[in-house]
Amino acid sequence: MEQIKPPHKYIILSYGCQGNISDSEQMAAKLLQAGYEQVYQLENADLIILNTCCVRESAEQKIYGKIGELKKLKQLNPDLIIGITGCLAQKDKENLFRKAPHIDFVTGTFVVHQILAHIQQVLETRERVLAVQELTDDFNHVIPVAADGQVSAWVPIMYGCNNFCTYCIVPYVRGRERSRAQNDIIRDIQVLVQKGVKEVTLLGQNVNSYGKDRQDDIDFADLLNSTDEIEGIERIRYMTSHPRDMNAEVIEAIRSGKKLCEHFHLPIQSGSDTILKEMNRGYTTDYYRRLIDEVRQKLPHASVTTDIIVGFPGETAGLFEETLDFINEMRFDAAYTFVYSPRSGTPAAQMPNQVPLAERKERLQQLMNLQNQISLAINETFTGKNLEVLVEGPSKNDAAYWTGRTRTNKIVIWKKGDQEEPGQLLNVKIDKAQTWLLKGQLCI
């Protein structure tokens, strides 16, 4: 039997959230360890992996479009191996083979660490491989991933979600919450420090519920306190938090920590109690208001950012106005805003009173206009101040300018001087504020 030529040049196209990006880095690390070479053009690859997202219908359609494009490459190179991983793979399973027969393997979110075995099975059997198993305890196979000179890195601390918000498909494709052992997480950060990493982001769908599924009586505040003691790391961030599970112990850990960054990303999703209940968020606007008050009392200089969905089923013009009023009251540093997108398989997709798309888009624009005004006004308060930034490197738009971030996650851009190196902590005097970033001059 004629054998398929083993692949040695790969490309991974990653879609979706930071969790998917982290999974892609994990797969890439395993491929590199096995002797594969990364390439950056699809035409040069003999292994193409699409690590997919299905949180929004638009993302799913985009991915299916890309899968269709790959058929031409497969026709030109029959030895090309094409794999689909991630949330869409977990959701659509064997349907992907029916829709796109040129795919070689489909693997779900629970078997990222088995990527090499799936490729080998394709090579040995010359048959399609479907590996979309349900949740198991066999998930703790994390490789601390950092390239030479990389300043920041992800560190997964848990997987899955137990919240079942009515609009969200994540619990169905990522499974229930599973927390990694604290010692493993600390070990991973120490390995990254040895590689030169200066900043880590502790990653999970809902980091505030870390440890609730374990028996070692260590919660998220304990984990933050422990990571803050690791030598060599400069900054520690985390994402994402569910407001319902944020507590005084976590706020105090950040207040008293030396390396824990004073940035709270707490997705409110709606400023209407009626909509929050329909979303199954588990808190009210009054609870959220008191939570933010506590954050700002204990850490007056902290930044607070959020996520907001507009046009959720049943959201009337009056309920949307409640969201605008709440955003005006809260004064978030930034808000990541989204038009509600129905997802098949979620309760919200079957709810009555779906808001027309045109109306959803109009509300989104209103919300963005308001939040942009607030963000700019907050950023303008930094004009004339010296801010410490962690140097990341040249700006993507202009190599003559460099970029970095403050502890509060403000992006800062300045004209390159003579002393910058990625990973340094330097001071920049801010002379101009924009909605999403600050500009300044390097302090000498």
C-alpha positions in Angstrom: 0.0 0.0 0.0 1.3 3.4 -0.9 2.2 5.4 2.2 1.3 9.0 2.8 4.4 11.2 2.9 5.1 12.2 6.6 4.5 15.9 7.1 7.3 18.1 8.4 6.1 21.7 7.7 3.1 22.9 9.6 0.9 25.9 10.1 -1.8 26.4 12.7 -4.6 28.9 12.1 -6.2 29.8 15.4 -9.6 31.3 15.9 -11.4 32.6 19.0 -10.5 33.2 22.6 -7.3 33.2 24.6 -8.0 29.6 25.5 -7.8 28.6 21.9 -4.6 30.6 21.4 -3.1 28.7 24.4 -4.2 25.4 22.9 -2.6 26.3 19.6 0.7 27.1 21.4 0.5 23.7 23.1 0.0 21.9 19.9 2.8 23.9 18.2 5.2 23.1 21.1 4.5 19.3 20.6 5.0 19.6 16.9 8.3 21.5 17.3 9.6 18.9 19.8 8.8 16.2 17.3 11.0 17.9 14.6 8.3 19.8 12.7 9.1 23.2 11.1 6.6 26.1 11.3 5.8 27.9 8.1 3.6 30.9 7.5 2.0 30.3 4.1 -0.6 27.7 3.6 0.9 26.7 0.2 4.2 25.8 2.0 2.7 23.5 4.6 2.1 19.8 4.4 0.2 19.8 7.7 -2.6 22.4 8.2 -4.5 22.6 11.5 -7.5 24.9 12.0 -8.0 25.4 15.7 -11.6 26.5 15.7 -14.2 28.6 17.6 -18.0 28.3 17.5 -19.0 30.9 20.1 -20.6 33.0 17.4 -22.3 32.0 14.2 -20.1 34.5 12.2 -17.0 32.8 13.4 -18.3 29.4 12.5 -19.2 30.5 9.0 -15.8 32.1 8.5 -14.1 28.8 9.5 -16.2 26.7 7.2 -15.3 29.2 4.4 -11.6 28.6 5.2 -12.1 24.8 5.2 -13.6 25.1 1.8 -10.6 27.0 0.5 -8.3 24.2 1.7 -9.9 21.8 -0.7 -7.9 23.3 -3.6 -4.6 22.8 -1.7 -5.5 19.2 -1.0 -6.2 18.6 -4.7 -2.8 20.1 -5.6 -1.1 18.1 -2.9 -2.8 14.8 -2.0 -0.3 14.2 0.8 -1.4 17.3 2.6 -2.9 16.5 6.0 -5.7 18.8 7.2 -6.9 18.7 10.8 -9.7 20.5 12.5 -9.4 21.0 16.3 -11.1 23.1 18.9 -14.7 24.1 19.8 -16.2 23.7 16.4 -14.7 20.2 16.1 -16.1 19.3 19.5 -19.6 20.6 18.5 -19.9 19.3 14.9 -17.9 16.1 15.2 -18.4 13.8 12.2 -20.5 16.3 10.5 -17.3 18.1 9.5 -16.3 15.0 7.5 -19.7 15.1 5.7 -19.4 18.8 4.9 -15.8 18.6 3.9 -14.5 15.1 2.9 -11.0 16.5 2.3 -10.4 16.7 6.1 -8.1 14.1 7.5 -8.8 14.4 11.3 -11.2 16.1 13.7 -10.1 16.3 17.3 -12.0 18.0 20.2 -11.0 20.3 23.0 -10.2 17.5 25.5 -7.4 15.8 23.5 -5.1 18.7 22.5 -2.2 16.9 24.1 -2.7 13.9 21.7 -2.2 15.8 18.5 0.9 13.8 17.4 -0.9 10.5 17.9 -3.8 11.6 15.7 -1.4 12.6 12.9 0.4 9.3 13.2 -2.9 7.4 13.0 -3.7 9.2 9.8 -0.3 8.2 8.4 -0.6 4.6 9.4 -4.2 3.9 8.5 -4.7 6.4 5.6 -8.2 6.8 7.1 -10.0 9.7 8.7 -9.5 10.1 12.4 -12.3 11.3 14.7 -11.2 11.9 18.3 -13.9 13.9 20.0 -14.2 12.2 23.3 -16.2 13.4 26.2 -14.6 14.9 29.4 -12.0 12.8 31.1 -9.5 13.4 33.9 -6.7 13.1 31.4 -6.2 16.8 30.7 -3.2 18.0 32.6 -0.6 17.9 29.9 0.5 21.5 29.7 3.9 22.5 28.2 5.1 26.0 29.4 5.3 27.7 26.0 7.6 30.7 25.3 9.8 31.5 22.3 13.2 33.1 22.7 12.8 36.7 23.7 9.1 36.3 24.4 8.0 38.8 27.2 4.5 37.4 28.1 3.0 33.9 28.2 -0.2 32.2 29.0 -0.4 29.7 31.9 -3.6 27.6 31.9 -4.9 27.1 35.4 -8.2 25.5 34.7 -10.5 24.4 31.9 -14.2 24.4 31.2 -17.1 26.3 32.8 -20.0 25.5 35.1 -22.1 28.6 34.6 -24.3 27.8 31.6 -25.2 31.3 30.7 -28.1 31.0 28.3 -26.3 32.5 25.3 -23.0 30.6 25.7 -22.0 27.3 24.2 -18.6 27.0 26.0 -19.8 24.6 28.7 -21.0 22.2 26.0 -17.8 22.2 24.0 -15.2 22.8 26.8 -16.8 20.7 29.5 -17.2 21.3 33.3 -14.6 23.1 35.3 -11.3 21.2 36.0 -8.6 23.0 38.0 -4.9 22.1 37.7 -2.8 21.5 40.8 -1.2 24.7 42.2 2.3 23.1 42.3 2.1 22.3 38.5 1.1 25.9 37.8 3.9 27.3 39.9 6.4 24.9 38.2 5.2 26.1 34.8 5.7 29.8 35.7 9.2 29.0 37.0 10.1 27.3 33.7 8.8 30.4 31.8 11.0 32.6 34.0 14.0 30.5 33.1 13.1 31.2 29.4 13.1 34.9 30.0 9.4 35.6 30.4 8.6 38.6 32.5 4.8 38.5 32.5 2.3 35.6 32.8 -1.5 35.5 32.4 -3.3 32.9 34.4 -5.9 31.5 32.0 -9.3 30.0 32.6 -12.9 30.5 31.5 -13.7 31.5 35.1 -10.6 31.8 37.1 -12.4 33.0 40.2 -13.8 29.5 40.7 -10.4 27.9 40.6 -10.0 25.1 43.1 -13.7 24.4 43.8 -13.5 21.1 42.1 -10.3 20.0 44.0 -9.8 18.5 47.4 -6.7 20.4 48.4 -8.5 23.5 49.8 -6.7 26.0 47.7 -8.8 28.7 46.0 -8.0 31.5 43.5 -6.8 34.0 46.2 -4.4 31.3 47.6 -3.1 30.7 44.0 -2.6 34.5 43.5 -0.7 34.8 46.7 1.6 31.9 45.9 2.4 33.0 42.4 3.2 36.5 43.7 6.1 35.0 45.6 7.8 33.4 42.5 11.2 35.0 41.9 12.0 36.5 38.5 8.5 37.2 37.3 7.6 40.9 37.1 3.8 40.9 36.4 1.0 38.5 36.9 -2.4 38.9 35.2 -5.4 36.6 34.9 -8.5 36.2 32.7 -11.4 35.8 32.7 -13.4 36.5 35.9 -17.1 36.0 36.5 -18.4 38.8 38.8 -20.5 36.3 40.8 -17.4 34.6 42.0 -15.1 37.6 42.6 -14.6 38.0 46.4 -12.9 40.2 49.0 -10.0 37.7 49.3 -9.0 38.1 45.7 -9.3 41.9 45.8 -7.1 41.9 48.9 -4.5 39.6 47.3 -4.2 42.0 44.4 -4.0 45.0 46.7 -1.3 43.5 48.9 0.6 41.7 46.1 3.8 43.1 44.5 3.5 41.5 41.1 -0.3 41.1 40.7 -1.6 43.7 38.3 -4.3 46.1 39.3 -6.6 45.4 36.4 -10.1 43.9 36.9 -11.9 42.5 33.9 -15.4 41.8 35.1 -17.9 41.1 32.3 -21.3 42.7 33.3 -22.9 41.7 29.9 -26.0 43.8 30.5 -27.0 46.8 32.7 -30.5 45.5 33.0 -31.5 43.1 35.8 -34.2 41.7 33.6 -31.7 40.7 30.9 -29.2 39.5 33.5 -31.8 37.1 34.8 -32.6 35.8 31.3 -28.9 35.4 30.7 -28.6 33.3 33.9 -25.7 35.4 35.1 -26.4 34.9 38.8 -26.0 38.5 40.0 -27.8 41.8 39.8 -26.6 45.3 38.9 -26.7 46.3 42.5 -24.4 43.4 43.4 -22.1 44.4 40.6 -22.2 48.0 41.7 -21.1 47.1 45.2 -18.4 44.8 43.9 -16.9 47.6 41.8 -17.2 50.0 44.8 -15.1 47.6 46.9 -12.5 47.3 44.1 -12.2 51.1 43.8 -12.1 51.7 47.5 -9.3 49.3 48.1 -7.4 50.0 44.8 -8.3 53.6 43.7 -5.8 53.4 40.8 -7.0 50.1 39.4 -8.5 49.9 35.9 -11.9 48.1 35.4 -12.9 46.7 32.1 -15.9 44.7 31.0 -17.8 42.8 28.3 -21.3 43.8 27.1 -23.8 42.1 24.8 -26.5 44.1 23.1 -29.7 42.9 21.5 -30.2 39.8 23.7 -33.7 38.3 23.2 -36.3 40.4 24.9 -34.1 43.5 25.2 -36.5 46.4 24.6 -35.5 49.9 23.9 -36.1 50.7 27.6 -34.0 47.8 28.8 -31.2 48.9 26.5 -31.4 52.4 28.0 -30.8 50.8 31.4 -27.6 49.4 30.1 -26.5 52.8 28.8 -27.3 54.4 32.1 -25.4 51.7 34.0 -22.3 52.1 31.7 -22.4 55.9 32.2 -22.5 55.3 36.0 -19.7 52.7 36.2 -17.2 54.6 34.0 -15.3 51.6 32.7 -11.8 52.1 31.4 -12.8 50.0 28.4 -15.6 47.7 27.3 -15.5 44.9 24.7 -18.9 45.1 23.1 -20.8 42.5 21.1 -24.0 42.1 19.1 -25.9 39.1 20.4 -25.5 36.2 18.1 -27.8 33.2 18.4 -26.0 29.9 18.9 -27.8 26.6 18.1 -27.7 24.4 21.2 -28.1 27.3 23.7 -31.3 28.2 25.4 -31.2 31.8 24.3 -31.4 30.7 20.6 -34.9 29.4 21.3 -36.2 32.4 23.3 -39.0 34.5 21.9 -38.7 38.2 21.1 -35.4 38.0 19.1 -34.2 41.5 18.4 -33.8 42.3 14.6 -30.2 42.4 13.5 -30.4 46.0 12.3 -31.7 47.1 15.7 -28.9 45.2 17.4 -26.3 46.9 15.3 -27.8 50.3 15.9 -27.7 49.7 19.7 -24.1 48.5 19.5 -23.1 51.8 17.8 -24.8 53.8 20.5 -23.0 51.8 23.2 -19.7 52.1 21.5 -20.1 55.9 21.1 -20.8 56.3 24.8 -18.0 54.0 26.0 -15.5 55.6 23.6 -16.2 59.0 25.2 -15.7 57.5 28.7 -12.5 55.7 27.8 -11.0 58.8 26.2 -11.9 61.0 29.2 -10.3 58.4 31.6 -7.2 58.2 29.4 -6.9 62.0 29.3 -6.3 62.0 33.1 -2.9 60.4 32.5 -1.6 63.2 30.3 1.5 64.7 31.8 2.1 61.6 34.1 5.0 59.2 34.1 3.8 55.6 33.8 5.8 52.4 34.2 5.5 50.2 31.2 6.7 46.7 30.5 8.4 46.9 27.1 6.9 44.5 24.5 8.7 45.6 21.4 8.2 47.5 18.1 4.7 48.6 17.2 3.1 46.4 14.5 2.2 49.6 12.5 5.5 51.4 12.7 8.8 49.9 13.8 10.1 53.4 14.7 7.7 53.3 17.6 7.7 50.8 20.5 4.8 49.6 22.6 4.3 48.4 26.2 1.6 48.1 28.8 1.1 49.5 32.3 0.2 47.4 35.2 -3.4 48.5 34.7 -3.3 47.1 31.1 -3.1 50.5 29.3 -1.3 50.3 25.9 1.5 52.9 25.7 3.3 53.9 22.5 6.5 56.0 22.3 9.2 56.8 19.8 12.1 54.3 20.2 15.1 55.5 22.1 18.5 53.9 22.6 17.9 51.8 25.7 14.8 49.7 25.2 14.8 46.0 25.2 11.7 43.7 25.4 11.0 42.8 28.9 12.4 46.0 30.5 10.4 48.1 32.9 10.7 51.7 31.8 8.9 55.0 32.5 7.1 56.9 29.8 5.7 60.4 30.1 2.3 60.6 28.6 1.6 63.6 26.3 -1.4 62.4 24.3 -4.4 60.2 25.1 -6.6 58.3 22.6 -9.5 56.0 23.2 -7.6 52.7 23.2 -4.0 53.8 23.9 -1.7 56.4 25.3 1.3 58.1 23.6 4.3 59.6 25.2 8.0 60.1 25.5 10.6 57.8 27.0 11.8 59.2 30.3 15.7 59.4 30.3 
